[in-house]
Amino acid sequence: MEDTRLAERLARARAGRGAFLRFKDAVADADGDLLVHFHGFSEERRRGRAREWLAGQGYPPVARIS
């Protein structure tokens, strides 16, 4: 899908009720690995919010054990 067409579709998808589902559908319909990147971005945002909340509750970050 051409980038300008995708950008226009994503912009339209964000308007009104049901925007998140329409946005995800537009991303899923796009060519390439856009959906994979979207899920990675979304997951990292969720983890960041969880880390921020935990820090606010007084839980310090710890090093990840490999």
mmCIF file as Biopython writes it, N, C-alpha, C and O atoms, coordinates in Angstrom:
data_model
#
loop_
_atom_site.group_PDB
_atom_site.id
_atom_site.type_symbol
_atom_site.label_atom_id
_atom_site.label_alt_id
_atom_site.label_comp_id
_atom_site.label_asym_id
_atom_site.label_entity_id
_atom_site.label_seq_id
_atom_site.pdbx_PDB_ins_code
_atom_site.Cartn_x
_atom_site.Cartn_y
_atom_site.Cartn_z
_atom_site.occupancy
_atom_site.B_iso_or_equiv
_atom_site.auth_seq_id
_atom_site.auth_asym_id
_atom_site.pdbx_PDB_model_num
ATOM 1   N N  . MET A ? 1  ? 0.851   -1.171  0.000  1.0 0.0 1  A 1 
ATOM 2   C CA . MET A ? 1  ? 0.000   0.000   0.000  1.0 0.0 1  A 1 
ATOM 3   C C  . MET A ? 1  ? 0.898   1.236   0.000  1.0 0.0 1  A 1 
ATOM 4   O O  . MET A ? 1  ? 1.881   1.286   0.740  1.0 0.0 1  A 1 
ATOM 5   N N  . GLU A ? 2  ? 0.581   2.194   -0.794 1.0 0.0 2  A 1 
ATOM 6   C CA . GLU A ? 2  ? 1.346   3.428   -0.883 1.0 0.0 2  A 1 
ATOM 7   C C  . GLU A ? 2  ? 1.301   4.162   0.454  1.0 0.0 2  A 1 
ATOM 8   O O  . GLU A ? 2  ? 0.261   4.197   1.112  1.0 0.0 2  A 1 
ATOM 9   N N  . ASP A ? 3  ? 2.441   4.753   0.857  1.0 0.0 3  A 1 
ATOM 10  C CA . ASP A ? 3  ? 2.524   5.405   2.163  1.0 0.0 3  A 1 
ATOM 11  C C  . ASP A ? 3  ? 1.497   6.517   2.338  1.0 0.0 3  A 1 
ATOM 12  O O  . ASP A ? 3  ? 0.908   6.635   3.412  1.0 0.0 3  A 1 
ATOM 13  N N  . THR A ? 4  ? 1.269   7.328   1.322  1.0 0.0 4  A 1 
ATOM 14  C CA . THR A ? 4  ? 0.302   8.419   1.475  1.0 0.0 4  A 1 
ATOM 15  C C  . THR A ? 4  ? -1.112  7.876   1.630  1.0 0.0 4  A 1 
ATOM 16  O O  . THR A ? 4  ? -1.904  8.417   2.402  1.0 0.0 4  A 1 
ATOM 17  N N  . ARG A ? 5  ? -1.430  6.823   0.910  1.0 0.0 5  A 1 
ATOM 18  C CA . ARG A ? 5  ? -2.756  6.202   1.061  1.0 0.0 5  A 1 
ATOM 19  C C  . ARG A ? 5  ? -2.911  5.620   2.455  1.0 0.0 5  A 1 
ATOM 20  O O  . ARG A ? 5  ? -3.964  5.760   3.077  1.0 0.0 5  A 1 
ATOM 21  N N  . LEU A ? 6  ? -1.862  4.965   2.948  1.0 0.0 6  A 1 
ATOM 22  C CA . LEU A ? 6  ? -1.907  4.395   4.290  1.0 0.0 6  A 1 
ATOM 23  C C  . LEU A ? 6  ? -2.054  5.504   5.324  1.0 0.0 6  A 1 
ATOM 24  O O  . LEU A ? 6  ? -2.855  5.380   6.250  1.0 0.0 6  A 1 
ATOM 25  N N  . ALA A ? 7  ? -1.295  6.580   5.181  1.0 0.0 7  A 1 
ATOM 26  C CA . ALA A ? 7  ? -1.384  7.702   6.125  1.0 0.0 7  A 1 
ATOM 27  C C  . ALA A ? 7  ? -2.793  8.285   6.139  1.0 0.0 7  A 1 
ATOM 28  O O  . ALA A ? 7  ? -3.325  8.592   7.206  1.0 0.0 7  A 1 
ATOM 29  N N  . GLU A ? 8  ? -3.391  8.438   4.983  1.0 0.0 8  A 1 
ATOM 30  C CA . GLU A ? 8  ? -4.758  8.966   4.905  1.0 0.0 8  A 1 
ATOM 31  C C  . GLU A ? 8  ? -5.749  8.004   5.569  1.0 0.0 8  A 1 
ATOM 32  O O  . GLU A ? 8  ? -6.649  8.432   6.292  1.0 0.0 8  A 1 
ATOM 33  N N  . ARG A ? 9  ? -5.579  6.725   5.323  1.0 0.0 9  A 1 
ATOM 34  C CA . ARG A ? 9  ? -6.481  5.730   5.911  1.0 0.0 9  A 1 
ATOM 35  C C  . ARG A ? 9  ? -6.352  5.697   7.429  1.0 0.0 9  A 1 
ATOM 36  O O  . ARG A ? 9  ? -7.353  5.597   8.139  1.0 0.0 9  A 1 
ATOM 37  N N  . LEU A ? 10 ? -5.121  5.782   7.927  1.0 0.0 10 A 1 
ATOM 38  C CA . LEU A ? 10 ? -4.908  5.788   9.367  1.0 0.0 10 A 1 
ATOM 39  C C  . LEU A ? 10 ? -5.485  7.050   10.000 1.0 0.0 10 A 1 
ATOM 40  O O  . LEU A ? 10 ? -6.057  6.994   11.089 1.0 0.0 10 A 1 
ATOM 41  N N  . ALA A ? 11 ? -5.340  8.174   9.328  1.0 0.0 11 A 1 
ATOM 42  C CA . ALA A ? 11 ? -5.894  9.426   9.847  1.0 0.0 11 A 1 
ATOM 43  C C  . ALA A ? 11 ? -7.419  9.351   9.924  1.0 0.0 11 A 1 
ATOM 44  O O  . ALA A ? 11 ? -8.011  9.788   10.911 1.0 0.0 11 A 1 
ATOM 45  N N  . ARG A ? 12 ? -8.049  8.805   8.900  1.0 0.0 12 A 1 
ATOM 46  C CA . ARG A ? 12 ? -9.518  8.654   8.917  1.0 0.0 12 A 1 
ATOM 47  C C  . ARG A ? 12 ? -9.940  7.668   10.005 1.0 0.0 12 A 1 
ATOM 48  O O  . ARG A ? 12 ? -10.970 7.863   10.650 1.0 0.0 12 A 1 
ATOM 49  N N  . ALA A ? 13 ? -9.161  6.625   10.210 1.0 0.0 13 A 1 
ATOM 50  C CA . ALA A ? 13 ? -9.516  5.586   11.181 1.0 0.0 13 A 1 
ATOM 51  C C  . ALA A ? 13 ? -9.542  6.125   12.603 1.0 0.0 13 A 1 
ATOM 52  O O  . ALA A ? 13 ? -10.262 5.591   13.447 1.0 0.0 13 A 1 
ATOM 53  N N  . ARG A ? 14 ? -8.775  7.168   12.886 1.0 0.0 14 A 1 
ATOM 54  C CA . ARG A ? 14 ? -8.672  7.698   14.245 1.0 0.0 14 A 1 
ATOM 55  C C  . ARG A ? 14 ? -9.875  8.517   14.675 1.0 0.0 14 A 1 
ATOM 56  O O  . ARG A ? 14 ? -10.005 8.827   15.859 1.0 0.0 14 A 1 
ATOM 57  N N  . ALA A ? 15 ? -10.746 8.872   13.766 1.0 0.0 15 A 1 
ATOM 58  C CA . ALA A ? 15 ? -11.854 9.778   14.082 1.0 0.0 15 A 1 
ATOM 59  C C  . ALA A ? 15 ? -13.066 9.040   14.636 1.0 0.0 15 A 1 
ATOM 60  O O  . ALA A ? 15 ? -13.482 8.020   14.088 1.0 0.0 15 A 1 
ATOM 61  N N  . GLY A ? 16 ? -13.629 9.557   15.722 1.0 0.0 16 A 1 
ATOM 62  C CA . GLY A ? 16 ? -14.899 9.060   16.236 1.0 0.0 16 A 1 
ATOM 63  C C  . GLY A ? 16 ? -14.821 7.787   17.050 1.0 0.0 16 A 1 
ATOM 64  O O  . GLY A ? 16 ? -13.746 7.289   17.386 1.0 0.0 16 A 1 
ATOM 65  N N  . ARG A ? 17 ? -16.011 7.280   17.354 1.0 0.0 17 A 1 
ATOM 66  C CA . ARG A ? 17 ? -16.119 6.049   18.150 1.0 0.0 17 A 1 
ATOM 67  C C  . ARG A ? 17 ? -15.583 4.857   17.360 1.0 0.0 17 A 1 
ATOM 68  O O  . ARG A ? 17 ? -15.735 4.782   16.141 1.0 0.0 17 A 1 
ATOM 69  N N  . GLY A ? 18 ? -14.955 3.931   18.078 1.0 0.0 18 A 1 
ATOM 70  C CA . GLY A ? 18 ? -14.415 2.738   17.436 1.0 0.0 18 A 1 
ATOM 71  C C  . GLY A ? 18 ? -13.101 2.985   16.732 1.0 0.0 18 A 1 
ATOM 72  O O  . GLY A ? 18 ? -12.665 2.177   15.911 1.0 0.0 18 A 1 
ATOM 73  N N  . ALA A ? 19 ? -12.464 4.110   17.054 1.0 0.0 19 A 1 
ATOM 74  C CA . ALA A ? 19 ? -11.240 4.508   16.352 1.0 0.0 19 A 1 
ATOM 75  C C  . ALA A ? 19 ? -10.119 3.480   16.530 1.0 0.0 19 A 1 
ATOM 76  O O  . ALA A ? 19 ? -9.403  3.172   15.577 1.0 0.0 19 A 1 
ATOM 77  N N  . PHE A ? 20 ? -9.965  2.953   17.740 1.0 0.0 20 A 1 
ATOM 78  C CA . PHE A ? 20 ? -8.852  2.042   17.980 1.0 0.0 20 A 1 
ATOM 79  C C  . PHE A ? 20 ? -8.980  0.784   17.127 1.0 0.0 20 A 1 
ATOM 80  O O  . PHE A ? 20 ? -7.997  0.332   16.540 1.0 0.0 20 A 1 
ATOM 81  N N  . LEU A ? 21 ? -10.165 0.223   17.054 1.0 0.0 21 A 1 
ATOM 82  C CA . LEU A ? 21 ? -10.377 -0.981  16.245 1.0 0.0 21 A 1 
ATOM 83  C C  . LEU A ? 21 ? -10.155 -0.680  14.759 1.0 0.0 21 A 1 
ATOM 84  O O  . LEU A ? 21 ? -9.518  -1.465  14.058 1.0 0.0 21 A 1 
ATOM 85  N N  . ARG A ? 22 ? -10.671 0.440   14.285 1.0 0.0 22 A 1 
ATOM 86  C CA . ARG A ? 22 ? -10.453 0.813   12.877 1.0 0.0 22 A 1 
ATOM 87  C C  . ARG A ? 22 ? -8.971  1.032   12.583 1.0 0.0 22 A 1 
ATOM 88  O O  . ARG A ? 22 ? -8.475  0.646   11.525 1.0 0.0 22 A 1 
ATOM 89  N N  . PHE A ? 23 ? -8.264  1.661   13.537 1.0 0.0 23 A 1 
ATOM 90  C CA . PHE A ? 23 ? -6.832  1.890   13.364 1.0 0.0 23 A 1 
ATOM 91  C C  . PHE A ? 23 ? -6.087  0.560   13.275 1.0 0.0 23 A 1 
ATOM 92  O O  . PHE A ? 23 ? -5.246  0.373   12.396 1.0 0.0 23 A 1 
ATOM 93  N N  . LYS A ? 24 ? -6.399  -0.366  14.194 1.0 0.0 24 A 1 
ATOM 94  C CA . LYS A ? 24 ? -5.751  -1.680  14.160 1.0 0.0 24 A 1 
ATOM 95  C C  . LYS A ? 24 ? -6.072  -2.422  12.864 1.0 0.0 24 A 1 
ATOM 96  O O  . LYS A ? 24 ? -5.199  -3.089  12.308 1.0 0.0 24 A 1 
ATOM 97  N N  . ASP A ? 25 ? -7.302  -2.317  12.377 1.0 0.0 25 A 1 
ATOM 98  C CA . ASP A ? 25 ? -7.672  -2.965  11.115 1.0 0.0 25 A 1 
ATOM 99  C C  . ASP A ? 25 ? -6.879  -2.377  9.952  1.0 0.0 25 A 1 
ATOM 100 O O  . ASP A ? 25 ? -6.423  -3.108  9.073  1.0 0.0 25 A 1 
ATOM 101 N N  . ALA A ? 26 ? -6.717  -1.066  9.949  1.0 0.0 26 A 1 
ATOM 102 C CA . ALA A ? 26 ? -5.953  -0.415  8.881  1.0 0.0 26 A 1 
ATOM 103 C C  . ALA A ? 26 ? -4.497  -0.859  8.916  1.0 0.0 26 A 1 
ATOM 104 O O  . ALA A ? 26 ? -3.890  -1.092  7.871  1.0 0.0 26 A 1 
ATOM 105 N N  . VAL A ? 27 ? -3.941  -0.976  10.109 1.0 0.0 27 A 1 
ATOM 106 C CA . VAL A ? 27 ? -2.556  -1.437  10.252 1.0 0.0 27 A 1 
ATOM 107 C C  . VAL A ? 27 ? -2.446  -2.883  9.783  1.0 0.0 27 A 1 
ATOM 108 O O  . VAL A ? 27 ? -1.489  -3.237  9.094  1.0 0.0 27 A 1 
ATOM 109 N N  . ALA A ? 28 ? -3.409  -3.718  10.146 1.0 0.0 28 A 1 
ATOM 110 C CA . ALA A ? 28 ? -3.384  -5.128  9.762  1.0 0.0 28 A 1 
ATOM 111 C C  . ALA A ? 28 ? -3.496  -5.305  8.254  1.0 0.0 28 A 1 
ATOM 112 O O  . ALA A ? 28 ? -2.919  -6.238  7.695  1.0 0.0 28 A 1 
ATOM 113 N N  . ASP A ? 29 ? -4.238  -4.414  7.589  1.0 0.0 29 A 1 
ATOM 114 C CA . ASP A ? 29 ? -4.415  -4.512  6.141  1.0 0.0 29 A 1 
ATOM 115 C C  . ASP A ? 29 ? -3.225  -3.982  5.361  1.0 0.0 29 A 1 
ATOM 116 O O  . ASP A ? 29 ? -3.123  -4.221  4.158  1.0 0.0 29 A 1 
ATOM 117 N N  . ALA A ? 30 ? -2.326  -3.271  6.020  1.0 0.0 30 A 1 
ATOM 118 C CA . ALA A ? 30 ? -1.166  -2.679  5.345  1.0 0.0 30 A 1 
ATOM 119 C C  . ALA A ? 30 ? -0.191  -3.779  4.925  1.0 0.0 30 A 1 
ATOM 120 O O  . ALA A ? 30 ? -0.158  -4.864  5.506  1.0 0.0 30 A 1 
ATOM 121 N N  . ASP A ? 31 ? 0.581   -3.472  3.925  1.0 0.0 31 A 1 
ATOM 122 C CA . ASP A ? 31 ? 1.594   -4.417  3.457  1.0 0.0 31 A 1 
ATOM 123 C C  . ASP A ? 31 ? 2.775   -4.450  4.421  1.0 0.0 31 A 1 
ATOM 124 O O  . ASP A ? 31 ? 3.004   -3.497  5.166  1.0 0.0 31 A 1 
ATOM 125 N N  . GLY A ? 32 ? 3.508   -5.529  4.402  1.0 0.0 32 A 1 
ATOM 126 C CA . GLY A ? 32 ? 4.738   -5.624  5.177  1.0 0.0 32 A 1 
ATOM 127 C C  . GLY A ? 32 ? 4.513   -6.006  6.621  1.0 0.0 32 A 1 
ATOM 128 O O  . GLY A ? 32 ? 3.507   -6.618  6.980  1.0 0.0 32 A 1 
ATOM 129 N N  . ASP A ? 33 ? 5.480   -5.626  7.439  1.0 0.0 33 A 1 
ATOM 130 C CA . ASP A ? 33 ? 5.504   -6.015  8.849  1.0 0.0 33 A 1 
ATOM 131 C C  . ASP A ? 33 ? 4.940   -4.936  9.760  1.0 0.0 33 A 1 
ATOM 132 O O  . ASP A ? 33 ? 5.277   -4.899  10.943 1.0 0.0 33 A 1 
ATOM 133 N N  . LEU A ? 34 ? 4.097   -4.065  9.245  1.0 0.0 34 A 1 
ATOM 134 C CA . LEU A ? 34 ? 3.578   -2.968  10.048 1.0 0.0 34 A 1 
ATOM 135 C C  . LEU A ? 34 ? 2.827   -3.461  11.274 1.0 0.0 34 A 1 
ATOM 136 O O  . LEU A ? 34 ? 2.960   -2.872  12.347 1.0 0.0 34 A 1 
ATOM 137 N N  . LEU A ? 35 ? 2.047   -4.516  11.147 1.0 0.0 35 A 1 
ATOM 138 C CA . LEU A ? 35 ? 1.299   -5.048  12.285 1.0 0.0 35 A 1 
ATOM 139 C C  . LEU A ? 35 ? 2.247   -5.577  13.358 1.0 0.0 35 A 1 
ATOM 140 O O  . LEU A ? 35 ? 2.005   -5.371  14.547 1.0 0.0 35 A 1 
ATOM 141 N N  . VAL A ? 36 ? 3.308   -6.246  12.960 1.0 0.0 36 A 1 
ATOM 142 C CA . VAL A ? 36 ? 4.300   -6.756  13.912 1.0 0.0 36 A 1 
ATOM 143 C C  . VAL A ? 36 ? 4.933   -5.593  14.669 1.0 0.0 36 A 1 
ATOM 144 O O  . VAL A ? 36 ? 5.094   -5.654  15.888 1.0 0.0 36 A 1 
ATOM 145 N N  . HIS A ? 37 ? 5.291   -4.535  13.944 1.0 0.0 37 A 1 
ATOM 146 C CA . HIS A ? 37 ? 5.886   -3.353  14.581 1.0 0.0 37 A 1 
ATOM 147 C C  . HIS A ? 37 ? 4.884   -2.674  15.509 1.0 0.0 37 A 1 
ATOM 148 O O  . HIS A ? 37 ? 5.251   -2.217  16.591 1.0 0.0 37 A 1 
ATOM 149 N N  . PHE A ? 38 ? 3.623   -2.606  15.094 1.0 0.0 38 A 1 
ATOM 150 C CA . PHE A ? 38 ? 2.584   -2.000  15.923 1.0 0.0 38 A 1 
ATOM 151 C C  . PHE A ? 38 ? 2.431   -2.756  17.225 1.0 0.0 38 A 1 
ATOM 152 O O  . PHE A ? 38 ? 2.339   -2.143  18.289 1.0 0.0 38 A 1 
ATOM 153 N N  . HIS A ? 39 ? 2.403   -4.093  17.160 1.0 0.0 39 A 1 
ATOM 154 C CA . HIS A ? 39 ? 2.254   -4.893  18.378 1.0 0.0 39 A 1 
ATOM 155 C C  . HIS A ? 39 ? 3.467   -4.720  19.298 1.0 0.0 39 A 1 
ATOM 156 O O  . HIS A ? 39 ? 3.314   -4.649  20.517 1.0 0.0 39 A 1 
ATOM 157 N N  . GLY A ? 40 ? 4.658   -4.654  18.724 1.0 0.0 40 A 1 
ATOM 158 C CA . GLY A ? 40 ? 5.861   -4.426  19.530 1.0 0.0 40 A 1 
ATOM 159 C C  . GLY A ? 40 ? 5.817   -3.073  20.224 1.0 0.0 40 A 1 
ATOM 160 O O  . GLY A ? 40 ? 6.138   -2.963  21.407 1.0 0.0 40 A 1 
ATOM 161 N N  . PHE A ? 41 ? 5.419   -2.043  19.481 1.0 0.0 41 A 1 
ATOM 162 C CA . PHE A ? 41 ? 5.300   -0.697  20.040 1.0 0.0 41 A 1 
ATOM 163 C C  . PHE A ? 41 ? 4.254   -0.683  21.154 1.0 0.0 41 A 1 
ATOM 164 O O  . PHE A ? 41 ? 4.494   -0.132  22.228 1.0 0.0 41 A 1 
ATOM 165 N N  . SER A ? 42 ? 3.105   -1.285  20.899 1.0 0.0 42 A 1 
ATOM 166 C CA . SER A ? 42 ? 2.012   -1.308  21.868 1.0 0.0 42 A 1 
ATOM 167 C C  . SER A ? 42 ? 2.426   -2.033  23.149 1.0 0.0 42 A 1 
ATOM 168 O O  . SER A ? 42 ? 2.137   -1.564  24.250 1.0 0.0 42 A 1 
ATOM 169 N N  . GLU A ? 43 ? 3.088   -3.156  23.008 1.0 0.0 43 A 1 
ATOM 170 C CA . GLU A ? 43 ? 3.535   -3.926  24.172 1.0 0.0 43 A 1 
ATOM 171 C C  . GLU A ? 43 ? 4.546   -3.131  24.992 1.0 0.0 43 A 1 
ATOM 172 O O  . GLU A ? 43 ? 4.478   -3.131  26.221 1.0 0.0 43 A 1 
ATOM 173 N N  . GLU A ? 44 ? 5.471   -2.463  24.338 1.0 0.0 44 A 1 
ATOM 174 C CA . GLU A ? 44 ? 6.466   -1.674  25.058 1.0 0.0 44 A 1 
ATOM 175 C C  . GLU A ? 44 ? 5.809   -0.515  25.800 1.0 0.0 44 A 1 
ATOM 176 O O  . GLU A ? 44 ? 6.229   -0.187  26.909 1.0 0.0 44 A 1 
ATOM 177 N N  . ARG A ? 45 ? 4.793   0.110   25.217 1.0 0.0 45 A 1 
ATOM 178 C CA . ARG A ? 45 ? 4.056   1.186   25.898 1.0 0.0 45 A 1 
ATOM 179 C C  . ARG A ? 45 ? 3.359   0.649   27.151 1.0 0.0 45 A 1 
ATOM 180 O O  . ARG A ? 45 ? 3.373   1.298   28.196 1.0 0.0 45 A 1 
ATOM 181 N N  . ARG A ? 46 ? 2.752   -0.536  27.045 1.0 0.0 46 A 1 
ATOM 182 C CA . ARG A ? 46 ? 2.097   -1.137  28.219 1.0 0.0 46 A 1 
ATOM 183 C C  . ARG A ? 46 ? 3.108   -1.412  29.328 1.0 0.0 46 A 1 
ATOM 184 O O  . ARG A ? 46 ? 2.850   -1.140  30.500 1.0 0.0 46 A 1 
ATOM 185 N N  . ARG A ? 47 ? 4.244   -1.949  28.948 1.0 0.0 47 A 1 
ATOM 186 C CA . ARG A ? 47 ? 5.280   -2.231  29.946 1.0 0.0 47 A 1 
ATOM 187 C C  . ARG A ? 47 ? 5.787   -0.948  30.589 1.0 0.0 47 A 1 
ATOM 188 O O  . ARG A ? 47 ? 6.036   -0.903  31.794 1.0 0.0 47 A 1 
ATOM 189 N N  . GLY A ? 48 ? 5.936   0.089   29.780 1.0 0.0 48 A 1 
ATOM 190 C CA . GLY A ? 48 ? 6.386   1.376   30.309 1.0 0.0 48 A 1 
ATOM 191 C C  . GLY A ? 48 ? 5.400   1.942   31.319 1.0 0.0 48 A 1 
ATOM 192 O O  . GLY A ? 48 ? 5.801   2.456   32.363 1.0 0.0 48 A 1 
ATOM 193 N N  . ARG A ? 49 ? 4.099   1.849   31.008 1.0 0.0 49 A 1 
ATOM 194 C CA . ARG A ? 49 ? 3.092   2.329   31.960 1.0 0.0 49 A 1 
ATOM 195 C C  . ARG A ? 49 ? 3.118   1.498   33.245 1.0 0.0 49 A 1 
ATOM 196 O O  . ARG A ? 49 ? 2.959   2.044   34.336 1.0 0.0 49 A 1 
ATOM 197 N N  . ALA A ? 50 ? 3.316   0.196   33.124 1.0 0.0 50 A 1 
ATOM 198 C CA . ALA A ? 50 ? 3.394   -0.665  34.307 1.0 0.0 50 A 1 
ATOM 199 C C  . ALA A ? 50 ? 4.622   -0.307  35.142 1.0 0.0 50 A 1 
ATOM 200 O O  . ALA A ? 50 ? 4.540   -0.238  36.368 1.0 0.0 50 A 1 
ATOM 201 N N  . ARG A ? 51 ? 5.756   -0.080  34.486 1.0 0.0 51 A 1 
ATOM 202 C CA . ARG A ? 51 ? 6.975   0.302   35.211 1.0 0.0 51 A 1 
ATOM 203 C C  . ARG A ? 51 ? 6.778   1.630   35.943 1.0 0.0 51 A 1 
ATOM 204 O O  . ARG A ? 51 ? 7.192   1.788   37.091 1.0 0.0 51 A 1 
ATOM 205 N N  . GLU A ? 52 ? 6.140   2.578   35.261 1.0 0.0 52 A 1 
ATOM 206 C CA . GLU A ? 52 ? 5.892   3.884   35.865 1.0 0.0 52 A 1 
ATOM 207 C C  . GLU A ? 52 ? 4.982   3.745   37.094 1.0 0.0 52 A 1 
ATOM 208 O O  . GLU A ? 52 ? 5.235   4.364   38.127 1.0 0.0 52 A 1 
ATOM 209 N N  . TRP A ? 53 ? 3.941   2.946   36.982 1.0 0.0 53 A 1 
ATOM 210 C CA . TRP A ? 53 ? 3.033   2.747   38.103 1.0 0.0 53 A 1 
ATOM 211 C C  . TRP A ? 53 ? 3.766   2.088   39.271 1.0 0.0 53 A 1 
ATOM 212 O O  . TRP A ? 53 ? 3.628   2.522   40.414 1.0 0.0 53 A 1 
ATOM 213 N N  . LEU A ? 54 ? 4.542   1.043   38.988 1.0 0.0 54 A 1 
ATOM 214 C CA . LEU A ? 54 ? 5.284   0.360   40.043 1.0 0.0 54 A 1 
ATOM 215 C C  . LEU A ? 54 ? 6.260   1.304   40.742 1.0 0.0 54 A 1 
ATOM 216 O O  . LEU A ? 54 ? 6.385   1.273   41.966 1.0 0.0 54 A 1 
ATOM 217 N N  . ALA A ? 55 ? 6.947   2.138   39.974 1.0 0.0 55 A 1 
ATOM 218 C CA . ALA A ? 55 ? 7.877   3.101   40.560 1.0 0.0 55 A 1 
ATOM 219 C C  . ALA A ? 55 ? 7.114   4.079   41.454 1.0 0.0 55 A 1 
ATOM 220 O O  . ALA A ? 55 ? 7.598   4.448   42.525 1.0 0.0 55 A 1 
ATOM 221 N N  . GLY A ? 56 ? 5.933   4.496   41.022 1.0 0.0 56 A 1 
ATOM 222 C CA . GLY A ? 56 ? 5.109   5.389   41.827 1.0 0.0 56 A 1 
ATOM 223 C C  . GLY A ? 56 ? 4.627   4.756   43.112 1.0 0.0 56 A 1 
ATOM 224 O O  . GLY A ? 56 ? 4.324   5.464   44.072 1.0 0.0 56 A 1 
ATOM 225 N N  . GLN A ? 57 ? 4.551   3.442   43.150 1.0 0.0 57 A 1 
ATOM 226 C CA . GLN A ? 57 ? 4.143   2.702   44.340 1.0 0.0 57 A 1 
ATOM 227 C C  . GLN A ? 57 ? 5.324   2.379   45.244 1.0 0.0 57 A 1 
ATOM 228 O O  . GLN A ? 57 ? 5.164   1.762   46.296 1.0 0.0 57 A 1 
ATOM 229 N N  . GLY A ? 58 ? 6.512   2.804   44.822 1.0 0.0 58 A 1 
ATOM 230 C CA . GLY A ? 58 ? 7.700   2.601   45.640 1.0 0.0 58 A 1 
ATOM 231 C C  . GLY A ? 58 ? 8.516   1.363   45.314 1.0 0.0 58 A 1 
ATOM 232 O O  . GLY A ? 58 ? 9.440   1.019   46.051 1.0 0.0 58 A 1 
ATOM 233 N N  . TYR A ? 59 ? 8.188   0.693   44.223 1.0 0.0 59 A 1 
ATOM 234 C CA . TYR A ? 59 ? 8.966   -0.487  43.827 1.0 0.0 59 A 1 
ATOM 235 C C  . TYR A ? 59 ? 10.095  -0.063  42.891 1.0 0.0 59 A 1 
ATOM 236 O O  . TYR A ? 59 ? 9.835   0.425   41.791 1.0 0.0 59 A 1 
ATOM 237 N N  . PRO A ? 60 ? 11.335  -0.242  43.313 1.0 0.0 60 A 1 
ATOM 238 C CA . PRO A ? 60 ? 12.455  0.180   42.482 1.0 0.0 60 A 1 
ATOM 239 C C  . PRO A ? 60 ? 12.675  -0.804  41.327 1.0 0.0 60 A 1 
ATOM 240 O O  . PRO A ? 60 ? 12.350  -1.986  41.445 1.0 0.0 60 A 1 
ATOM 241 N N  . PRO A ? 61 ? 13.225  -0.314  40.217 1.0 0.0 61 A 1 
ATOM 242 C CA . PRO A ? 61 ? 13.534  -1.221  39.108 1.0 0.0 61 A 1 
ATOM 243 C C  . PRO A ? 61 ? 14.676  -2.161  39.510 1.0 0.0 61 A 1 
ATOM 244 O O  . PRO A ? 61 ? 15.551  -1.795  40.295 1.0 0.0 61 A 1 
ATOM 245 N N  . VAL A ? 62 ? 14.651  -3.357  38.965 1.0 0.0 62 A 1 
ATOM 246 C CA . VAL A ? 62 ? 15.714  -4.327  39.204 1.0 0.0 62 A 1 
ATOM 247 C C  . VAL A ? 62 ? 16.270  -4.771  37.866 1.0 0.0 62 A 1 
ATOM 248 O O  . VAL A ? 62 ? 15.586  -4.705  36.845 1.0 0.0 62 A 1 
ATOM 249 N N  . ALA A ? 63 ? 17.496  -5.217  37.876 1.0 0.0 63 A 1 
ATOM 250 C CA . ALA A ? 63 ? 18.142  -5.694  36.652 1.0 0.0 63 A 1 
ATOM 251 C C  . ALA A ? 63 ? 17.467  -6.989  36.206 1.0 0.0 63 A 1 
ATOM 252 O O  . ALA A ? 63 ? 17.100  -7.831  37.025 1.0 0.0 63 A 1 
ATOM 253 N N  . ARG A ? 64 ? 17.313  -7.126  34.902 1.0 0.0 64 A 1 
ATOM 254 C CA . ARG A ? 64 ? 16.716  -8.341  34.334 1.0 0.0 64 A 1 
ATOM 255 C C  . ARG A ? 64 ? 17.715  -9.484  34.419 1.0 0.0 64 A 1 
ATOM 256 O O  . ARG A ? 64 ? 18.887  -9.322  34.079 1.0 0.0 64 A 1 
ATOM 257 N N  . ILE A ? 65 ? 17.254  -10.619 34.868 1.0 0.0 65 A 1 
ATOM 258 C CA . ILE A ? 65 ? 18.097  -11.817 34.942 1.0 0.0 65 A 1 
ATOM 259 C C  . ILE A ? 65 ? 17.949  -12.583 33.647 1.0 0.0 65 A 1 
ATOM 260 O O  . ILE A ? 65 ? 16.839  -12.941 33.256 1.0 0.0 65 A 1 
ATOM 261 N N  . SER A ? 66 ? 19.062  -12.838 32.980 1.0 0.0 66 A 1 
ATOM 262 C CA . SER A ? 66 ? 19.008  -13.545 31.692 1.0 0.0 66 A 1 
ATOM 263 C C  . SER A ? 66 ? 19.082  -15.025 31.860 1.0 0.0 66 A 1 
ATOM 264 O O  . SER A ? 66 ? 19.050  -15.761 30.874 1.0 0.0 66 A 1 
#
